[in-house]
């Protein structure tokens, strides 16, 4: 006969208590918005600068899209580690 592990009984690793996600802070929205704008501005500026000196007109939009993508990845990484 085997015993079944029931959630919340203390028979699980970590005490068996479910952890609630942290409550959002008032500054979370501003932080996320600043990551998005900052990533787009930084990589867009780098794309524009390289575009200006090489003459490849496609690098500016690629830089902006790359900046937004990396910003979203950073936001997801930081929010899931809290």
C-alpha angles and dihedrals in degrees: 000000000000127000118231120225112236121202114254096018096109093246093110127085112271096034096291094264118134114231118226118223113256116267114255115258124224091248096054094089093050091047093051092047091050091050090052095047093041094049092047092047096045098047092035090054091047090049092048092049093051089042091052094054099038101037093231102139094193097069097076096060091040089053092051093048091046090050093052091046093051091045091054090048090051092049092050092046094050096043095050092049095058 
